[in-house]
Amino acid sequence: MSDQHPFQNVTFPSSGREAHGYLAVPAGGTGPGVIVIQEWWGLVDHIKDIADRLASQGFVALAPDLYGGRVAHDGEEAAQMMQELPEEEGARLLGGAVDYLLSRPEVTSSTVGAIGFCMGGGFVLQLAAQQGERVSAAVPFYGVGQGVPNDFSGVRGAVQGHYGEQDTSYPIEDARKQEEQIRRESGAEVEFFYYDAPHAFANDSNPQGNYRPEAADLAWSRAVAFLKAKVR
């Protein structure tokens, strides 16, 4: 993790409840806001590192904790924890995270971006549909799980997706259909990129060995440029 910028664990209200997250702020002290949504493993060091990397690019990045402090140690436990998170609860907590991030004095944008991975990629699309114009850029990486909405008509921000051609969790045929569905139902700017890679190819700490450095670097550079262009 970078030590060039301040970061802290934060608590924020979400529909009358208390939620927690990890906040990384640029060294300059201010910047546009981005929500970082965890994989099924929980708010692990890899997701905090994503927030740190975004802060090093000038963003104020908030990674909400969807599991209330729990983290998974293997795929079976992660699958169970993901299944135990109701879609409604995840969506509610993320809506509160948007409110909180936009209220922070460090945040210079009137909208937020959202980037998420695996389960978090699904919730990125849910958040974009839920929040409308308040999410100006949605970046799902191989989004799966309960957060993926059935209806994308509420999406107003641009969408940039990153999906693996070898992804057995979410076959490429399904990803292509989803790309067209989002474009058709939302009328938003939508572009999906496809990589010669498996699921979770961008996770350099993936315990199942799915990390693909070249695809990860290319996807990351595209995502950062997209967020810089769209989050204002």
Phi and psi restraints in degrees (value plus and minus 20) as a CYANA .aco file:
   2 SER   PHI     -97.4   -57.4
   2 SER   PSI     124.9   164.9
   3 ASP   PHI    -131.1   -91.1
   3 ASP   PSI      -0.3    39.7
   4 GLN   PHI    -109.0   -69.0
   4 GLN   PSI     -23.9    16.1
   5 HIS   PHI    -162.7  -122.7
   5 HIS   PSI     135.4   175.4
   6 PRO   PHI     -95.1   -55.1
   6 PRO   PSI     127.1   167.1
   7 PHE   PHI    -166.1  -126.1
   7 PHE   PSI     138.0   178.0
   8 GLN   PHI    -179.9  -139.9
   8 GLN   PSI     136.3   176.3
   9 ASN   PHI    -104.9   -64.9
   9 ASN   PSI     112.4   152.4
  10 VAL   PHI    -145.8  -105.8
  10 VAL   PSI     138.2   178.2
  11 THR   PHI    -142.1  -102.1
  11 THR   PSI     117.6   157.6
  12 PHE   PHI    -165.1  -125.1
  12 PHE   PSI     133.6   173.6
  13 PRO   PHI     -97.3   -57.3
  13 PRO   PSI     124.9   164.9
  14 SER   PHI    -166.5  -126.5
  14 SER   PSI      83.2   123.2
  15 SER   PHI      32.8    72.8
  15 SER   PSI      25.3    65.3
  16 GLY   PHI      62.9   102.9
  16 GLY   PSI     -20.7    19.3
  17 ARG   PHI    -133.2   -93.2
  17 ARG   PSI     150.0   190.0
  18 GLU   PHI    -119.4   -79.4
  18 GLU   PSI     108.6   148.6
  19 ALA   PHI    -141.2  -101.2
  19 ALA   PSI     143.1   183.1
  20 HIS   PHI    -149.8  -109.8
  20 HIS   PSI     139.9   179.9
  21 GLY   PHI    -189.2  -149.2
  21 GLY   PSI     159.2   199.2
  22 TYR   PHI    -136.9   -96.9
  22 TYR   PSI     104.8   144.8
  23 LEU   PHI    -135.9   -95.9
  23 LEU   PSI     105.9   145.9
  24 ALA   PHI    -138.0   -98.0
  24 ALA   PSI     111.1   151.1
  25 VAL   PHI    -137.8   -97.8
  25 VAL   PSI     119.9   159.9
  26 PRO   PHI     -80.1   -40.1
  26 PRO   PSI     136.6   176.6
  27 ALA   PHI     -78.8   -38.8
  27 ALA   PSI     -49.8    -9.8
  28 GLY   PHI     -93.9   -53.9
  28 GLY   PSI     -32.3     7.7
  29 GLY   PHI      77.6   117.6
  29 GLY   PSI     -39.7     0.3
  30 THR   PHI    -161.9  -121.9
  30 THR   PSI     143.5   183.5
  31 GLY   PHI     149.7   189.7
  31 GLY   PSI     151.9   191.9
  32 PRO   PHI     -87.3   -47.3
  32 PRO   PSI     134.0   174.0
  33 GLY   PHI    -114.7   -74.7
  33 GLY   PSI     121.4   161.4
  34 VAL   PHI    -156.6  -116.6
  34 VAL   PSI     112.2   152.2
  35 ILE   PHI    -110.1   -70.1
  35 ILE   PSI     111.5   151.5
  36 VAL   PHI    -131.3   -91.3
  36 VAL   PSI     101.4   141.4
  37 ILE   PHI    -131.2   -91.2
  37 ILE   PSI     107.3   147.3
  38 GLN   PHI     -84.4   -44.4
  38 GLN   PSI     139.7   179.7
  39 GLU   PHI     -97.4   -57.4
  39 GLU   PSI    -196.8  -156.8
  40 TRP   PHI     -89.1   -49.1
  40 TRP   PSI     -28.6    11.4
  41 TRP   PHI     -94.2   -54.2
  41 TRP   PSI     -44.4    -4.4
  42 GLY   PHI      93.0   133.0
  42 GLY   PSI    -190.6  -150.6
  43 LEU   PHI    -103.2   -63.2
  43 LEU   PSI      55.3    95.3
  44 VAL   PHI    -111.0   -71.0
  44 VAL   PSI     154.9   194.9
  45 ASP   PHI     -78.9   -38.9
  45 ASP   PSI     -53.2   -13.2
  46 HIS   PHI     -81.1   -41.1
  46 HIS   PSI     -61.8   -21.8
  47 ILE   PHI     -90.7   -50.7
  47 ILE   PSI     -57.8   -17.8
  48 LYS   PHI     -83.0   -43.0
  48 LYS   PSI     -56.2   -16.2
  49 ASP   PHI     -86.6   -46.6
  49 ASP   PSI     -55.8   -15.8
  50 ILE   PHI     -80.8   -40.8
  50 ILE   PSI     -64.7   -24.7
  51 ALA   PHI     -80.9   -40.9
  51 ALA   PSI     -61.9   -21.9
  52 ASP   PHI     -82.5   -42.5
  52 ASP   PSI     -62.3   -22.3
  53 ARG   PHI     -84.3   -44.3
  53 ARG   PSI     -57.8   -17.8
  54 LEU   PHI     -87.3   -47.3
  54 LEU   PSI     -59.4   -19.4
  55 ALA   PHI     -81.9   -41.9
  55 ALA   PSI     -57.2   -17.2
  56 SER   PHI     -87.8   -47.8
  56 SER   PSI     -37.2     2.8
  57 GLN   PHI    -116.4   -76.4
  57 GLN   PSI     -14.2    25.8
  58 GLY   PHI      82.0   122.0
  58 GLY   PSI     -15.7    24.3
  59 PHE   PHI    -116.3   -76.3
  59 PHE   PSI     131.6   171.6
  60 VAL   PHI    -112.2   -72.2
  60 VAL   PSI      92.8   132.8
  61 ALA   PHI    -132.9   -92.9
  61 ALA   PSI     107.7   147.7
  62 LEU   PHI    -136.9   -96.9
  62 LEU   PSI     102.4   142.4
  63 ALA   PHI    -127.5   -87.5
  63 ALA   PSI      81.2   121.2
  64 PRO   PHI     -90.4   -50.4
  64 PRO   PSI     129.0   169.0
  65 ASP   PHI    -114.7   -74.7
  65 ASP   PSI      84.7   124.7
  66 LEU   PHI    -100.9   -60.9
  66 LEU   PSI     -33.4     6.6
  67 TYR   PHI    -126.6   -86.6
  67 TYR   PSI     -13.5    26.5
  68 GLY   PHI      43.5    83.5
  68 GLY   PSI      18.0    58.0
  69 GLY   PHI      77.4   117.4
  69 GLY   PSI     -31.4     8.6
  70 ARG   PHI    -104.9   -64.9
  70 ARG   PSI     126.9   166.9
  71 VAL   PHI    -152.8  -112.8
  71 VAL   PSI     129.5   169.5
  72 ALA   PHI    -112.1   -72.1
  72 ALA   PSI     131.8   171.8
  73 HIS   PHI    -133.1   -93.1
  73 HIS   PSI     -30.5     9.5
  74 ASP   PHI    -173.3  -133.3
  74 ASP   PSI     150.6   190.6
  75 GLY   PHI     -82.6   -42.6
  75 GLY   PSI     -56.8   -16.8
  76 GLU   PHI     -84.3   -44.3
  76 GLU   PSI     -64.7   -24.7
  77 GLU   PHI     -86.1   -46.1
  77 GLU   PSI     -59.9   -19.9
  78 ALA   PHI     -83.0   -43.0
  78 ALA   PSI     -62.9   -22.9
  79 ALA   PHI     -81.9   -41.9
  79 ALA   PSI     -61.1   -21.1
  80 GLN   PHI     -85.6   -45.6
  80 GLN   PSI     -62.8   -22.8
  81 MET   PHI     -86.3   -46.3
  81 MET   PSI     -57.2   -17.2
  82 MET   PHI     -84.6   -44.6
  82 MET   PSI     -63.1   -23.1
  83 GLN   PHI     -84.3   -44.3
  83 GLN   PSI     -48.5    -8.5
  84 GLU   PHI    -102.4   -62.4
  84 GLU   PSI     -24.7    15.3
  85 LEU   PHI    -115.5   -75.5
  85 LEU   PSI      87.1   127.1
  86 PRO   PHI     -84.5   -44.5
  86 PRO   PSI     122.9   162.9
  87 GLU   PHI     -72.9   -32.9
  87 GLU   PSI     -63.8   -23.8
  88 GLU   PHI     -83.2   -43.2
  88 GLU   PSI     -59.0   -19.0
  89 GLU   PHI     -87.9   -47.9
  89 GLU   PSI     -63.7   -23.7
  90 GLY   PHI     -81.4   -41.4
  90 GLY   PSI     -62.9   -22.9
  91 ALA   PHI     -85.2   -45.2
  91 ALA   PSI     -60.6   -20.6
  92 ARG   PHI     -83.2   -43.2
  92 ARG   PSI     -66.8   -26.8
  93 LEU   PHI     -83.3   -43.3
  93 LEU   PSI     -60.7   -20.7
  94 LEU   PHI     -89.2   -49.2
  94 LEU   PSI     -54.7   -14.7
  95 GLY   PHI     -81.0   -41.0
  95 GLY   PSI     -60.9   -20.9
  96 GLY   PHI     -84.7   -44.7
  96 GLY   PSI     -53.7   -13.7
  97 ALA   PHI     -86.0   -46.0
  97 ALA   PSI     -58.3   -18.3
  98 VAL   PHI     -83.1   -43.1
  98 VAL   PSI     -66.7   -26.7
  99 ASP   PHI     -76.4   -36.4
  99 ASP   PSI     -66.6   -26.6
 100 TYR   PHI     -85.7   -45.7
 100 TYR   PSI     -65.5   -25.5
 101 LEU   PHI     -83.6   -43.6
 101 LEU   PSI     -63.1   -23.1
 102 LEU   PHI     -87.9   -47.9
 102 LEU   PSI     -39.7     0.3
 103 SER   PHI    -105.3   -65.3
 103 SER   PSI     -33.4     6.6
 104 ARG   PHI     -88.5   -48.5
 104 ARG   PSI     116.2   156.2
 105 PRO   PHI     -85.3   -45.3
 105 PRO   PSI     -41.8    -1.8
 106 GLU   PHI     -94.5   -54.5
 106 GLU   PSI     -38.1     1.9
 107 VAL   PHI    -106.0   -66.0
 107 VAL   PSI     103.0   143.0
 108 THR   PHI    -116.1   -76.1
 108 THR   PSI     -32.2     7.8
 109 SER   PHI    -111.3   -71.3
 109 SER   PSI     134.9   174.9
 110 SER   PHI    -113.2   -73.2
 110 SER   PSI     -26.4    13.6
 111 THR   PHI    -147.4  -107.4
 111 THR   PSI     152.4   192.4
 112 VAL   PHI    -143.1  -103.1
 112 VAL   PSI     137.9   177.9
 113 GLY   PHI    -116.9   -76.9
 113 GLY   PSI     141.9   181.9
 114 ALA   PHI    -157.9  -117.9
 114 ALA   PSI     110.1   150.1
 115 ILE   PHI    -152.2  -112.2
 115 ILE   PSI     115.8   155.8
 116 GLY   PHI    -174.0  -134.0
 116 GLY   PSI     143.3   183.3
 117 PHE   PHI    -151.7  -111.7
 117 PHE   PSI     115.2   155.2
 118 CYS   PHI      38.0    78.0
 118 CYS   PSI    -142.4  -102.4
 119 MET   PHI     -72.6   -32.6
 119 MET   PSI     -58.8   -18.8
 120 GLY   PHI     -87.1   -47.1
 120 GLY   PSI     -49.9    -9.9
 121 GLY   PHI     -85.9   -45.9
 121 GLY   PSI     -57.3   -17.3
 122 GLY   PHI     -83.5   -43.5
 122 GLY   PSI     -63.1   -23.1
 123 PHE   PHI     -90.7   -50.7
 123 PHE   PSI     -44.3    -4.3
 124 VAL   PHI     -78.8   -38.8
 124 VAL   PSI     -65.2   -25.2
 125 LEU   PHI     -88.1   -48.1
 125 LEU   PSI     -57.5   -17.5
 126 GLN   PHI     -81.0   -41.0
 126 GLN   PSI     -64.5   -24.5
 127 LEU   PHI     -85.6   -45.6
 127 LEU   PSI     -60.7   -20.7
 128 ALA   PHI     -83.2   -43.2
 128 ALA   PSI     -60.3   -20.3
 129 ALA   PHI     -90.4   -50.4
 129 ALA   PSI     -55.7   -15.7
 130 GLN   PHI     -92.7   -52.7
 130 GLN   PSI     -60.6   -20.6
 131 GLN   PHI    -116.2   -76.2
 131 GLN   PSI     -30.6     9.4
 132 GLY   PHI      38.2    78.2
 132 GLY   PSI    -145.6  -105.6
 133 GLU   PHI     -88.6   -48.6
 133 GLU   PSI     -34.3     5.7
 134 ARG   PHI     -92.5   -52.5
 134 ARG   PSI     -41.1    -1.1
 135 VAL   PHI    -125.0   -85.0
 135 VAL   PSI      82.4   122.4
 136 SER   PHI    -107.7   -67.7
 136 SER   PSI     -33.5     6.5
 137 ALA   PHI    -168.7  -128.7
 137 ALA   PSI     103.4   143.4
 138 ALA   PHI    -138.7   -98.7
 138 ALA   PSI     106.6   146.6
 139 VAL   PHI    -146.2  -106.2
 139 VAL   PSI      68.2   108.2
 140 PRO   PHI    -104.7   -64.7
 140 PRO   PSI     109.1   149.1
 141 PHE   PHI    -121.5   -81.5
 141 PHE   PSI      96.4   136.4
 142 TYR   PHI      17.9    57.9
 142 TYR   PSI      36.1    76.1
 143 GLY   PHI     -89.7   -49.7
 143 GLY   PSI     108.8   148.8
 144 VAL   PHI    -161.1  -121.1
 144 VAL   PSI     157.0   197.0
 145 GLY   PHI      75.8   115.8
 145 GLY   PSI    -191.2  -151.2
 146 GLN   PHI     -87.9   -47.9
 146 GLN   PSI     -39.3     0.7
 147 GLY   PHI     -97.1   -57.1
 147 GLY   PSI     -38.7     1.3
 148 VAL   PHI     -83.8   -43.8
 148 VAL   PSI      99.7   139.7
 149 PRO   PHI     -96.7   -56.7
 149 PRO   PSI     137.9   177.9
 150 ASN   PHI    -103.5   -63.5
 150 ASN   PSI     -43.7    -3.7
 151 ASP   PHI    -146.9  -106.9
 151 ASP   PSI     103.4   143.4
 152 PHE   PHI    -125.0   -85.0
 152 PHE   PSI      -6.4    33.6
 153 SER   PHI     -86.0   -46.0
 153 SER   PSI     -40.2    -0.2
 154 GLY   PHI    -103.1   -63.1
 154 GLY   PSI     -28.7    11.3
 155 VAL   PHI     -89.5   -49.5
 155 VAL   PSI     107.3   147.3
 156 ARG   PHI    -138.1   -98.1
 156 ARG   PSI     -47.0    -7.0
 157 GLY   PHI    -101.4   -61.4
 157 GLY   PSI     145.7   185.7
 158 ALA   PHI     -91.3   -51.3
 158 ALA   PSI     130.0   170.0
 159 VAL   PHI    -143.3  -103.3
 159 VAL   PSI     109.6   149.6
 160 GLN   PHI    -146.7  -106.7
 160 GLN   PSI      92.6   132.6
 161 GLY   PHI    -123.7   -83.7
 161 GLY   PSI     132.3   172.3
 162 HIS   PHI    -152.7  -112.7
 162 HIS   PSI      95.2   135.2
 163 TYR   PHI    -155.5  -115.5
 163 TYR   PSI     127.0   167.0
 164 GLY   PHI    -114.4   -74.4
 164 GLY   PSI     115.5   155.5
 165 GLU   PHI     -90.2   -50.2
 165 GLU   PSI     -38.3     1.7
 166 GLN   PHI    -124.1   -84.1
 166 GLN   PSI      -3.4    36.6
 167 ASP   PHI     -94.8   -54.8
 167 ASP   PSI      90.6   130.6
 168 THR   PHI    -103.3   -63.3
 168 THR   PSI     -36.3     3.7
 169 SER   PHI     -96.5   -56.5
 169 SER   PSI     -50.9   -10.9
 170 TYR   PHI    -165.4  -125.4
 170 TYR   PSI      70.5   110.5
 171 PRO   PHI     -75.2   -35.2
 171 PRO   PSI     127.6   167.6
 172 ILE   PHI     -80.1   -40.1
 172 ILE   PSI     -51.5   -11.5
 173 GLU   PHI     -81.3   -41.3
 173 GLU   PSI     -59.1   -19.1
 174 ASP   PHI     -88.9   -48.9
 174 ASP   PSI     -58.3   -18.3
 175 ALA   PHI     -83.7   -43.7
 175 ALA   PSI     -61.7   -21.7
 176 ARG   PHI     -84.8   -44.8
 176 ARG   PSI     -59.5   -19.5
 177 LYS   PHI     -84.3   -44.3
 177 LYS   PSI     -60.1   -20.1
 178 GLN   PHI     -85.3   -45.3
 178 GLN   PSI     -61.1   -21.1
 179 GLU   PHI     -75.5   -35.5
 179 GLU   PSI     -66.2   -26.2
 180 GLU   PHI     -88.6   -48.6
 180 GLU   PSI     -56.7   -16.7
 181 GLN   PHI     -84.4   -44.4
 181 GLN   PSI     -63.9   -23.9
 182 ILE   PHI     -81.5   -41.5
 182 ILE   PSI     -65.9   -25.9
 183 ARG   PHI     -81.4   -41.4
 183 ARG   PSI     -63.5   -23.5
 184 ARG   PHI     -89.3   -49.3
 184 ARG   PSI     -64.7   -24.7
 185 GLU   PHI    -102.0   -62.0
 185 GLU   PSI     -49.5    -9.5
 186 SER   PHI    -118.3   -78.3
 186 SER   PSI     -50.3   -10.3
 187 GLY   PHI      52.4    92.4
 187 GLY   PSI     -12.2    27.8
 188 ALA   PHI    -102.0   -62.0
 188 ALA   PSI     147.6   187.6
 189 GLU   PHI     -92.5   -52.5
 189 GLU   PSI     101.3   141.3
 190 VAL   PHI    -152.6  -112.6
 190 VAL   PSI     109.3   149.3
 191 GLU   PHI    -163.9  -123.9
 191 GLU   PSI     102.2   142.2
 192 PHE   PHI    -124.6   -84.6
 192 PHE   PSI     120.3   160.3
 193 PHE   PHI    -130.7   -90.7
 193 PHE   PSI     122.3   162.3
 194 TYR   PHI    -141.0  -101.0
 194 TYR   PSI     117.7   157.7
 195 TYR   PHI    -145.0  -105.0
 195 TYR   PSI     129.8   169.8
 196 ASP   PHI     -97.6   -57.6
 196 ASP   PSI      57.1    97.1
 197 ALA   PHI    -180.9  -140.9
 197 ALA   PSI     141.4   181.4
 198 PRO   PHI    -108.6   -68.6
 198 PRO   PSI    -197.0  -157.0
 199 HIS   PHI     -78.3   -38.3
 199 HIS   PSI     128.0   168.0
 200 ALA   PHI      42.3    82.3
 200 ALA   PSI      10.0    50.0
 201 PHE   PHI     -86.9   -46.9
 201 PHE   PSI     -37.7     2.3
 202 ALA   PHI    -111.1   -71.1
 202 ALA   PSI     -22.4    17.6
 203 ASN   PHI    -112.7   -72.7
 203 ASN   PSI      85.1   125.1
 204 ASP   PHI     -95.2   -55.2
 204 ASP   PSI     -22.8    17.2
 205 SER   PHI    -137.3   -97.3
 205 SER   PSI      -3.3    36.7
 206 ASN   PHI     -80.9   -40.9
 206 ASN   PSI     101.4   141.4
 207 PRO   PHI     -91.0   -51.0
 207 PRO   PSI     -32.6     7.4
 208 GLN   PHI    -116.2   -76.2
 208 GLN   PSI     -13.4    26.6
 209 GLY   PHI      54.8    94.8
 209 GLY   PSI       6.6    46.6
 210 ASN   PHI    -108.6   -68.6
 210 ASN   PSI     -26.2    13.8
 211 TYR   PHI     -82.1   -42.1
 211 TYR   PSI     111.7   151.7
 212 ARG   PHI    -147.0  -107.0
 212 ARG   PSI      81.3   121.3
 213 PRO   PHI     -76.8   -36.8
 213 PRO   PSI     -64.5   -24.5
 214 GLU   PHI     -86.1   -46.1
 214 GLU   PSI     -65.4   -25.4
 215 ALA   PHI     -84.8   -44.8
 215 ALA   PSI     -60.7   -20.7
 216 ALA   PHI     -82.4   -42.4
 216 ALA   PSI     -64.8   -24.8
 217 ASP   PHI     -84.6   -44.6
 217 ASP   PSI     -62.2   -22.2
 218 LEU   PHI     -85.3   -45.3
 218 LEU   PSI     -65.3   -25.3
 219 ALA   PHI     -82.9   -42.9
 219 ALA   PSI     -61.3   -21.3
 220 TRP   PHI     -83.6   -43.6
 220 TRP   PSI     -64.9   -24.9
 221 SER   PHI     -82.9   -42.9
 221 SER   PSI     -59.2   -19.2
 222 ARG   PHI     -84.9   -44.9
 222 ARG   PSI     -63.1   -23.1
 223 ALA   PHI     -84.6   -44.6
 223 ALA   PSI     -63.9   -23.9
 224 VAL   PHI     -84.8   -44.8
 224 VAL   PSI     -64.4   -24.4
 225 ALA   PHI     -82.0   -42.0
 225 ALA   PSI     -59.7   -19.7
 226 PHE   PHI     -84.0   -44.0
 226 PHE   PSI     -67.7   -27.7
 227 LEU   PHI     -83.2   -43.2
 227 LEU   PSI     -60.0   -20.0
 228 LYS   PHI     -83.2   -43.2
 228 LYS   PSI     -54.9   -14.9
 229 ALA   PHI     -97.3   -57.3
 229 ALA   PSI     -50.9   -10.9
 230 LYS   PHI    -125.1   -85.1
 230 LYS   PSI     -45.7    -5.7
 231 VAL   PHI    -110.8   -70.8
 231 VAL   PSI      93.6   133.6
